[in-house]
């Protein structure tokens, strides 16, 4: 999911891939993945938390995932909720 952002950045700026990944990991908190279904509709497929940068890779953790016949299913809880709490959102 993040490789598209990396590729677009590399097309415009000549930076090392590790630097780009670090910037993405520090600037993005949650990813919302929409996908086009066979019936041409768009559905929410996954919500993923960006947990940081480690061993040259952006670390992610799925929070919700679409499962066939069940819809969107919670698979994990949000780990890094400090920003939401500072914004007044109680979890």
C-alpha positions in Angstrom: 0.0 0.0 0.0 2.8 2.4 0.8 4.9 1.5 -2.2 2.8 3.9 -4.4 3.6 6.8 -2.1 7.3 5.9 -2.2 7.3 5.6 -6.0 5.5 9.0 -6.5 8.0 10.7 -4.2 11.0 9.1 -6.0 9.6 10.4 -9.3 9.8 14.0 -8.1 12.7 14.1 -5.6 16.1 12.5 -5.6 16.3 11.2 -2.1 17.4 7.9 -0.7 14.5 5.4 -0.2 15.2 5.1 3.5 14.8 8.8 4.0 11.5 8.8 2.1 10.3 5.9 4.2 11.3 7.6 7.4 9.3 10.7 6.4 6.3 8.7 5.5 6.4 6.7 8.8 6.7 10.0 10.8 4.0 11.8 8.9 1.3 9.2 8.4 -0.7 7.8 11.3 -3.5 5.8 9.7 -4.1 4.5 6.2 -7.6 3.9 4.8 -7.6 1.5 1.9 -10.5 1.7 -0.6 -10.8 -0.8 -3.4 -13.0 -1.2 -6.4 -15.2 -4.3 -6.3 -16.3 -6.4 -9.3 -19.7 -4.6 -9.3 -17.7 -1.3 -9.9 -18.5 0.0 -6.4 -15.9 1.2 -4.0 -15.6 -0.4 -0.6 -13.5 0.2 2.5 -11.1 -2.8 2.5 -8.7 -2.1 5.4 -7.7 0.5 8.0 -4.1 0.2 9.0 -2.0 2.0 11.7 1.5 3.1 10.7 3.6 2.2 13.8 7.0 3.6 12.9 10.2 2.8 11.0 12.4 -0.2 11.8 15.0 -2.2 9.9 14.6 -0.1 6.8 10.9 -0.7 6.6 7.7 1.1 7.5 6.0 -0.9 10.2 2.2 -1.2 9.9 -0.5 -3.0 11.8 -4.0 -3.7 10.5 -6.8 -2.4 12.7 -9.9 -3.4 10.5 -10.0 -5.7 7.6 -12.9 -6.6 5.2 -13.7 -10.3 5.4 -15.9 -12.1 2.9 -19.5 -12.4 4.2 -18.7 -10.5 7.4 -17.8 -7.0 6.2 -15.4 -4.9 8.1 -13.9 -6.8 11.1 -11.8 -5.4 13.9 -8.5 -7.2 14.1 -6.4 -5.0 16.4 -6.7 -1.9 18.6 -5.0 1.4 18.0 -1.6 1.4 19.7 -0.5 5.0 19.2 -3.5 7.1 20.3 -1.7 10.1 21.9 -2.5 12.4 19.0 -6.2 11.5 19.2 -6.3 12.1 22.9 -4.6 15.5 22.5 -7.3 16.3 19.9 -10.0 15.6 22.5 -11.1 12.2 21.1 -11.6 9.6 23.8 -11.0 6.0 22.8 
